[in-house]
Amino acid sequence: MSGMEYDIVVVGAGNAAMCAALAARESGKSVLVLERANQDEANGNSRFTAGAMRIVYNGEDDLRKLMPDLSDQECADTDFGTYTQDEFYDDMARITQYRADPDMVEILVTKSYETVSWMRTKGIRFAPIWGRQAFKIDGKFKFWGGLTVEAVGGGPGLTDGLMKALKENGVDFLYGARALSLIFDGISVNGVKMRRNDEIIDIAAKSVVLASGGFQANTEMRTRYLGPGWELAKIRGTRFNTGDGIKMALDAGAMPWGNWSGGHAVGWERNAPDFGDLAVGDQFQKHSYPFTIMVNADGKRFCDEGADFRNYTYAKYGKVILEQPGQFAWQVFDKKSLPMKRDEYNIRQVTKVTANTIEELAGKLEGVNPKAFLETVKEYNAAVKREVPFNPNVKDGLCTEGLDINKSNWANPVDEAPFEAYAVTCGLSFTFGGVKINNDGQVLDTESVPIPGLFAAGEMVGGLFYFNYPGGSGLTAGSVFGRLAGTSAGKDRN
């Protein structure tokens, strides 16, 4: 095979890439998607996610338009609340310490509901996240933290639905097709050089959309850019996100942009494999820590577990765990907090200990100083303001006072048997640094001029997330900016 020709080539096959391909195809142009992985491992990080998507909605009516399968009884039993544009703007600003690019945030926020509605027209179905984002209080589910909607079937359901949509819309697709470099004449991008089945093939194209993820699966790049110690992190998702698209873009003169020393990193099963396992998916995560205390090898607490809802802290606490001695921590539950455990604590692949006394538990926490742990629990329990009522649906103000690191909310004493503890380490989801795009999804060069024929979307775009991340905004951003890039590529260089 000497060469191929398409109007638009999309590099990558995750959520952002497939949304780009579908949007590009709406222009009537020929579209080819290149997937580096084989079919069994395809669809990038998206396939490993739980499928949650943070979107603006102004009440139940907006959600029922998006999820017409909702019954009257389900709605009667649920307080969905609202998540307004102003709340989304505030969350993005606060969580990223006001670093997020204002234009990108505006596109993300204002196009979130519209884009998810567009995905529904492509066959993607959505449902409320009752199991992970709502607690039942007084007989009624109440959602919290601005995160309400997920793709039916989670990440696998989302990617399977998008793959089906590609076929139905006449988008061509190749597995085992690794893009090696852009065909670039020094001025414009005119295609992609690909390797497949030990053959090098040039694919001519009017436009190329790069959507092949971050560099988290590249040990050398994450150690170089995130810093020493990051080679020890577990990778939550695909082993194929090694920064290829980013490097191709930089080779063509793209502007590096965003938080190159940052990434989305969570508490993750201590003995999980080095890369994600599709049979387990995101269930290695351990996200009920706001209702626990977390201790390190020294037996000490090291962060405010209840600083905010899980949605607003989980993506930064993985880094904090990685910085602890031995790169691990234990999450400690007692009888009061055990009902708060999410489903992921019930999988077979967990590092778990149980005990009937706190002293017994201390002797079972592998790698932890038992004497210091018992002292930590004693001091913590004494510092809890027990007169404040516990409420998991709000930041309840049930806190500690007088500790070096106080817990701000949900600070129940750890004093009722049975006790359980789970060992966690750092799981890196994706990296925040990437290339710079404009409001049309075009990749900009180091002089902030668009590179003709080159677009980007998804995790390889920098400038949106810094230090931290509001839960569910990554998939939404992939969809929004994927659709934007694909639409722009469809209009480009006619």
N, C-alpha and C positions, 0 to 999 in steps of 0.2 A: 504494500500500500504506500504509494509515494506521497500522497497529499490529500487533503480534504478541504472543503470550503463551506462555511456557514455565515449567515449574517451576524449571529451573536453566539459566542462561546461563554459558558458559565463554568468556572473552575470551582469545584466543591459540590456537595450534594446534601448539605444539611438544610435546616429550615430556611435560612437566609438565601442560600443558593437556589433552592427550589421555588421560593417566592419570587426571586429575581427572574428565573426562567419562565414562570407562568405569566408574570407581568410583561416580559419581553415578547412572549408569544402572542399576547393580545394585539401587538402591532402588526401581526401577520407575517413577521419575519421568521426565517428558519433559525432554530435554536438547538444547540448541542450542550449537554451537561457532561462534564468529565468528573468521574468519581475515582479517586485513587485506590480506594479499598475494593475488595471483592464483595460480592453480594451479601455474604454472611456478616460482614463488618461495616456495611455501608451506612451512609447518612450522618456521619460525623458525631459531634457531641449531642445533637438534637435528640438522637435516638436514646441517649442515656438519661434524659431529663424526666422529671415528673410531669412536664407539659403545662405548668402554670404560666399564665400570661397576665401581666398587670395592665389593665385598661381603664380608661375613664368611663364611668357610667353614672347617670344622674338618678338612678332608682331602679325599682323592679321592672318597670316597663322596658327600659333599655336592655336589661338582661333577658327578658322574655322574647324580645325580637331576635336576640342572638341565640337563645336556647328555647325554641318554641315547644320542645318536649316537656318543659317544666309543667307540672300539674298544679291546679289550684290549691290542692292540699299541701304540696311541697312548699308553695309560696306562703301559705297561711302559717306553716310551721317554721318559717325562716325569716329572720331580719337581715336582709341583704345590705341595708344601709345605702350609702352612696360613696363614690370615689370621684371627686370633681377634678377638673383641670387644675384648679388652684392647689389641691392637695397633692396631686402628682408633681406639679412644679416644686412645691415645698419639699417633698420627699427627695426629689432628685438634687435639689440645691443643698439640703441639710446633709444628706448621706454622703455626697461627694465633696463636702466641705467647700461648696460654692465654686468648684473648679470646672464642672461640666460645661461644655460648649453651649452657650445659650441657644444658638440656632438649631443645633442637634436636639437639644431638649425640647424645644418648641415643636419640631417635627415629630419627635417621639410621642409627646403628650397629645398634640392635636390630631394626629393620625392614628392613634392607637385603636380606638373603637371602630373607625372607618376601615382600617386594615383587617382587623379580625372579622368584621362583617364581610369584607371582600373574600377572605379565606373561606368563609362559610359558603359563598357562591361557588367555590371550587370543590366543595364536598367535605370540608373539614367540619367536624361536629365538636361542640363544646358543652361543658357541664360545670355546675358549681363544685368547689373543692370542699365538700362537706367534711371529708375525712381528715383533713389536715389544717383547715383554716377557719373552722367554726367549732365552738364549744356549745353544748346544749345546757342552757340555764333556764330553770323554771319552765321546762317543756318546749323551749323554742331555741333553734339554732341561731347563733349570732356570729356574723363574720367580723374579722378584725384585721387590722394591718393593711387594708387597701388591696388585698389580693383575694379574688373571688372566683376566677374563671380558669379552667384548665381544658386542654384538648382531651376528648374522650379517648381512653386508652393510653394516656400519658404520652411520653416521647415516642414510643413505638407506634402508637395510634396516629400521632401527628405525622410522622415521617411516612408511614404506610399510606395515609390519606393523600399526602402531597405527591408521593410516587405514582399513585393511581391517577391523580389529576394531571401529572406530566404526560402519561400515556394517553389519556383521554383528550388532551389538548395538542397532541402532535409534536411534543418535545422529544428529540432524540437523546439517548442516554448511553454512556459507555462505562462499564465497570473496569477496574484494573487499569485505569487510564491516568497516569501521573503526569501532570503538567510540569515541564522542566523549566521553561523560560517563556517570556513573552517574545513574540516577533516584533521587534522594535527597531525603527530605522533612525533613531535619534530625535525624531520629532513626534511621531505618532505610533500607536500600537496597532498592528495589522494582523494579529492572530496569536496562536500559541503553539509552541513546540511540545509534543507529547511523546511519552514512552508507553508502549503497550505491547505485551507479548514479545519482548526483546526486540521491538522495532521502534525506531524514531520516526515520528510522523509530524509534518507541518500541517497545521490547520489554519487556513486563511480565514479571517473574520473582519467585519467592519467594526465590531465592538467586542470587548472582552469584559466580563464581570468577574472579579476575583472575590470569592466568598468561601475560602478554604480554612477558616478558623485561625486561632492564635498559635503561639509557639510553645504551649505548655507541655507538650509531649516531647520536646527537644531538650534533653538534659543540659547540653552545653549552653543553649540560648537562655534557658531560665536561670541557670547559675550566673551567667554573664550579666543578665539584665535585672533579675529579681534579687540576686545577691547570694553570698555563701550560705549554704544550708538548704537551699531550695532544690538541690539535686536529691535530697532525701524525702521530698514530698511524694505522696501518692498522687497519681493522675486519675481523676474521677471518670473521665470519658475515654474517647477514642485514642488509640496509639498513633493515629495518622496526622494529628494536628501538630506538625513540626515546623510551622512557620514558612512553608514553601511559598505561599502566595505573597506573604509580606516581603520575603527576600526578592521575589520576582519584581514586585512593584518598586522596591528600593533600587534595584538594578536599573530600572527605567527612569530613575530620578525622582521617585515619590518622596514627599515630605514625611519623615517619621513624626508621629503625633501621639499625644496622650500620655498616660501613666505607665511608662515602660518598666518601671520597677514595681508595679502593682498587679494584682490579679484577684480573681474570685476564689477564695480558699475557705473551706469549711471544716468542721469537725467530722471525721471520717473513721470508720472502723480501723482500729490499730493494725490488725493483721490482714487487711484487705490486700488483694493483689496490686502489683505496681501500676496496672492500667485498669480501666473499667471492665466489668464483666456484664455482658448484656443479659445474662440469665438473672442477675441480681438488680441491674439497673442502678437507680439512685438510692437503693435501700441500705447501702453501706453508710449513708449519712446518719447523723445522730443529733436531731434538732430539738429535743425537748429540754435542752440544758437551761433555759430560763427558769425552770421550776426545780433545778438541782443546785448543788454546789459542785464546782469543778476544782480538782486538786492536782498538783504536779508531783514529780518524784520527791520533792522536798516536803510533801504533805501540806503544802500551802495553796490557798486560793490565789489566783493570779489575774482575775478579771471580774468585772461586774456582770454576772450572768444575767441579771434582770435589768440591764440598762435600757432596753427597749424591747418591742416585740421581736421575735425570732427573725422576721422578714428583714429587719433593719440592722441586725448584728451578725447573722450567721456567715455572711460572705467575707467578714474580716477576722472572725475569731479563729479560723484555720491557721492564719499567719501567727496569731498569738500562741496557739498550741505548738506550732513548729519551733517557736523561740524558747520553749520550756526545756529543761534538762531531759535528754533522751527523746525529745520531740513527741511526747505523749502526755495525756492527762486521763483522769478518771472522772466520769460523771456519776454522782452519788445520789440515789433516790431513797426515800423512806416510804412508809405506807401512805402518807398524804400525797406525795408527788407521783407515785406509781400510776394512778389513773390518768395522768397527763402524758404518759408515754405515747408517742406516735407509733404507727404500725411498723416502722422500720426496725424497732427494737425487738420485734418478735421473729425476725428471720433466724435461720439456723447458723449463719456465719457471723456470730458475734463473740466478742471477748467479754464475758460476763461473770460476775461472782455474786453470790447471795449469802446472807447471814441473818441470824436472829438477834444479834446484838451488834452494836457499833464497834465493840472491841473485837469481836470475831471478824467483822468486815475489815478492820484495820490490818489484820494478819493475812488477809487474802488479796489485798491490792498489790499486785506484783510490781516491784520497782519503786514502791512508795515507802517513805519513812513512817512507820506505824505510830510512833510516839508523837511525832509532829502532827500527823493527821488527826489523832485524837484531841490534841490541844487546839487545832484549828476548828474542829467541830464544836468543842466546848465553848470557845470564844465566840464563834458564830451564833450558836444557839442563844447565848446570853445577850447578844446584841440585837436580837430580833424584836421589833415593836409588835408584840403579840396582840395588842388591842386593835390593830388595823385588820379589817376583814380581807380575806383572800378572794380575788376575782380574776380568773385567767383571761377574761375577755377585754379587760381594760388595763392600763398601767395603774395598778391598784395602790401604789404607795406603801405596800407592805414591805418595809425596808429594815436594814440594820443601821445602828448608830455606833460610832466610836471605833470601827475597824480601820485598818490601813486601806483596805479596799472594801467599801460598803457595797451591799446589794440593794438596788434601788426599788425593785418591785418583786412580788411573788416570793418573798423571803420567809417561807415557812421554816420552822426549826427542823433539824434532821434528828428526830428523837423517837420515832415510832417504828417498831418492827412490823413486817420484815423489811430488810434493807437490800438494795441491789446496786451494783455499780458496773459501768460499761467503759472499756478502754477505747480511747480515740486518739487519732493523730491528725495530721493535716492532709486534706484532700483538695488538690488544685483543680478547679473546674476550667477556667480559661484565663488568659492574660489580658490586661487592659490596654497595653500599648499596641499601636498599629500605624496605619497610614492616614493621612488627612484627606477628607473629601469635602466637596462643597454641597450646597443645598440641593443639587441635582444628582448627588451620588458620584460625581466625577472625581477621580483621584487627582490631587493637586501635586505639582512638583515643588521643589525647594524654594521656588520664587512665588509660590501660591498661585501658579497658573495651571489650569486644567491640562492634563496629558490627553491629547486627542485619542479617543477610542478606548479609554480605560476607566472602569468603574469599580467600586468595591462596596461590600456590605458585610454585616455580621461581626464576628469576633475580631476580625483583622482590621477593623476600623477603629482608630484611636480618637480620644477626645470626649467620650460620653461618660465613662465610669472612671472614678478616681478613688483610691483607698478602700472603697466599699461599694455597695450595690443594693438597691431595693429589690427584694425577691420578686421574681417573675418578669423583671424588666428586660432580661437578656433575650428571651425568645420573642418578646414583643418588639424589641429593637431590631432583631434579625428580620422579622416579618416586615416591619415598617420600612427599614432601609433597603432590604432586599427588593421589595416591591418598587421603591423609589428608583433604585439603580436599574432594575429591569425595564421600567417604564421609560427612563431616560435613554437607556441603550437602544430601545426600540425606535426612538425618534432620532437617534444620532447618525450622522454621516449618510443620510439617505441619498 
